[in-house]
């Protein structure tokens, strides 16, 4: 696997469809030199403002998905 640095520049939208959450964003993707990533992982960088926005959007999307499940399968309820 080739490691990358991904820098989020702008969040556009977020939606879910058939169990998948899709995030539409503008990002700068750069290949990372092998010497900087000994574990071979990819790094996602985003400003705190975008991180907070993404967290709020994820919470909204997950709440909407929870509403679609039957009561017996909702988390925290018996």
ZIKA-V207271 format. One line per field, one symbol per residue. ss: DSSP state (H for helix, E for strand, L for the rest). Layout:
# ZIKA-V207271
ss: ???
This chain:
# ZIKA-V207271
ss: LLLEEEEEEEEEEEEEELLEEEEEEEEEEEELLHHHLLLLLLEEELLHHHHHHHHHHHHHHHHHHHHHLLHHHLLLLL
